[in-house]
């Protein structure tokens, strides 16, 4: 969780901070927790994690930003992701909103860790 002080520090510098449900889990985790099994979005998230946790985060946060109307749909942006320990992955991605998530395109992997 981001502290209110850190949020204020970022917004004072002109950074837009969004808080949203994770695009690749959210309601689907609730279904899995209640009924068991795997849902398509969770399978997709776990597949992206094969390239590293940061890759999954980059794709997910791009869709979250698209859903919030903070980026132009299908236009290249740089997304930076990682783990709770810090950022380790950066990609150029053309995001689609969550409802069209398969239309998101990773154009370039700028960097990612060698090991997960």
Beta strands, then each sheet from edge to edge (+ up, - down):
strand 1: 76-83
strand 2: 86-94
strand 3: 105-111
sheet 1: 1+ 2- 3+
end
